[in-house]
Amino acid sequence: MIIYNVTISIDQSEHESWLQWMKNHHIPNVMQTGCFTHYKICKILSTQPDETGITYAIQYTCNSINDLNQYQEKFADPLQKEHSEKYKGKFAAFRTVLEIID
């Protein structure tokens, strides 16, 4: 199993609307691709002293690296673009791919 982890720090001024948009729009659209089996929204509690945003890790689980590759090749660009345009200048994000070994 593979976890596609998206870590996002969102400005406090946009936090509440962003979280609702993620829950009601973005994450359902990602899940509708059929590439992932489930997801978790995690709030990161440990932050750096200079951080001003609120940070989350969205963890999407898929059965194989092939499923993740399919998502990245067919679906990721327009979904990421929509997020970037809606919250331009209000967030920072990075992505990590993890393999579940136990």
C-alpha positions as CSV (number, residue, x, y, z in Angstrom):
1,M,0.0,0.0,0.0
2,I,1.1,3.5,-0.8
3,I,0.4,6.8,1.0
4,Y,0.4,10.0,-1.0
5,N,1.0,12.6,1.6
6,V,0.2,16.3,0.8
7,T,1.4,18.7,3.5
8,I,-0.1,22.1,3.3
9,S,0.4,25.2,5.4
10,I,-2.5,27.6,4.9
11,D,-2.7,31.2,6.1
12,Q,-4.8,31.7,9.2
13,S,-7.0,34.2,7.4
14,E,-8.1,31.5,4.9
15,H,-8.0,28.5,7.3
16,E,-11.7,27.9,7.9
17,S,-12.8,28.4,4.3
18,W,-9.9,26.3,3.0
19,L,-10.7,23.4,5.3
20,Q,-14.4,23.4,4.3
21,W,-13.4,23.6,0.6
22,M,-11.0,20.7,1.1
23,K,-13.6,18.5,2.8
24,N,-16.5,19.4,0.5
25,H,-14.9,19.9,-2.8
26,H,-11.2,19.1,-3.4
27,I,-10.9,15.8,-1.5
28,P,-14.1,14.3,-2.9
29,N,-12.8,15.2,-6.4
30,V,-9.5,13.4,-5.7
31,M,-11.4,10.4,-4.4
32,Q,-13.7,10.3,-7.4
33,T,-10.7,9.6,-9.6
34,G,-10.8,6.0,-8.3
35,C,-7.1,5.9,-7.7
36,F,-7.3,6.0,-3.8
37,T,-9.0,3.7,-1.4
38,H,-9.3,6.2,1.5
39,Y,-7.9,9.4,3.0
40,K,-7.2,11.1,6.4
41,I,-6.9,14.7,7.2
42,C,-4.3,15.3,9.9
43,K,-3.5,18.6,11.7
44,I,0.2,19.0,12.4
45,L,0.6,20.0,16.0
46,S,4.3,20.6,16.1
47,T,5.3,23.8,14.2
48,Q,8.4,26.0,13.8
49,P,8.5,29.2,15.8
50,D,8.4,31.4,12.6
51,E,5.4,29.6,11.1
52,T,2.3,31.8,10.8
53,G,0.0,29.3,9.0
54,I,-1.9,26.2,10.1
55,T,-0.4,23.0,8.7
56,Y,-2.2,19.9,7.6
57,A,-1.2,16.6,6.1
58,I,-3.7,15.0,3.8
59,Q,-2.9,11.3,3.4
60,Y,-4.4,9.5,0.5
61,T,-4.0,5.7,0.4
62,C,-3.8,3.6,-2.7
63,N,-3.2,0.0,-3.4
64,S,-0.1,0.3,-5.6
65,I,2.4,2.7,-7.1
66,N,0.7,2.1,-10.4
67,D,-2.5,3.7,-9.0
68,L,-0.5,6.7,-7.8
69,N,1.2,7.0,-11.2
70,Q,-2.2,6.9,-12.9
71,Y,-3.5,9.7,-10.6
72,Q,-0.4,11.8,-11.3
73,E,-0.6,11.3,-15.0
74,K,-4.3,11.7,-15.6
75,F,-5.8,13.8,-12.7
76,A,-3.2,15.6,-10.5
77,D,-2.5,18.7,-12.7
78,P,-6.0,20.2,-13.0
79,L,-6.8,19.4,-9.4
80,Q,-3.6,21.0,-8.1
81,K,-4.1,24.0,-10.5
82,E,-7.6,24.6,-9.1
83,H,-6.3,24.6,-5.5
84,S,-3.3,26.9,-6.5
85,E,-5.6,29.4,-8.2
86,K,-8.1,29.5,-5.4
87,Y,-5.6,30.0,-2.7
88,K,-2.7,31.7,-4.6
89,G,-0.2,33.3,-2.2
90,K,-2.0,31.9,0.8
91,F,-0.4,28.5,1.2
92,A,2.7,26.4,0.8
93,A,2.6,22.7,0.0
94,F,4.9,19.7,-0.6
95,R,4.2,16.1,-1.4
96,T,5.7,12.9,-0.1
97,V,5.2,9.3,-1.3
98,L,5.3,6.6,1.5
99,E,5.2,2.9,1.3
100,I,3.4,1.1,4.1
101,I,5.6,-1.8,5.2
102,D,3.8,-3.0,8.3
